Amino acid sequence: AQLTIRGDGSVHGQQNDNHSGYAMAVWAIGSGTKVVIEGGSYTNEPDIWSSDQSHVDLIYASNGASIEITGGTFQCV
């Protein structure tokens, strides 16, 4: 599957209530998955008290997925 994000919209990844440490604006998962970011604004708001700070990512690809970025603005808090 492929998802292309265009335009001037905003994506904000906010921490969920279980304090897992995940606050990603974009997460692509799985072989054959591709996300193309051509514009927009991406921010996140992770839980700074999380016991696992290794998951404080803004844009993330896992398990063979890919992300192509050709535009946009990014702020990882």
N, C-alpha and C positions, 0 to 999 in steps of 0.2 A: 504494500500500500504506500501511497505517497500523499503527503499533505503539504500544500504550498500556502504560506501565510504572506499576504500582501497588504499594503495600506498603512494607515496611520493609527490603527487601534492600539489598545493597551492590554497586556496580559500580566496579571499580578499573581504570583504564587504565594499563598499565605499558609502559615503553619496550621495543621489540623489540631484537633483537641486532644489527641492521644500522645502528643509530645514525641513523635517518632523521629523528628529531625528533618523530615521532608517538607520542603517549601519551594518546589521547582515550578518555574513558569512553563517550561516545555520539557517533556520526558518522552523520548522515542524508544520503544522497546521492540526487539525482535528482528531476526534476520529478514531482509527484504523490506524493512520499514525505512522510509526516508522522509525527513521533514526539511523543507526548504523555507528559510526565513528571508524574505525580501524587504521587509519594512516592519514598522511598529515599534512599540516601546515595551520592554520586558523588565520587570522588577520582581523582587521577592522579599519576604519578611519572615525569615526563619526564627524558630524559638531558640534564643541564645542560651537558654538554660537546659537545652536538650543534652542528654548524657552521651549522644553520638553525634559529634560535630562533623563527622566525615560525610554526612549527607546534606551539607549546606551547599547546594548547587543551584545555579540559575537555569542553565541549559544542559541537558544530560541525555546521552545515548547509551543504551546497554543491549547486551545479547545480540550483537551484530547489526544493530540499527545505525543509521547515519544521519547527520544534521549538516546542511549546507547553509552558510550565512553569507548573504551578499548585501545586506542592509539592515537597518534598525539601530536602536539604542538600547543599552543594557546596563542595569545597575543591580549588583548583588549586594544586599545590605550585610 
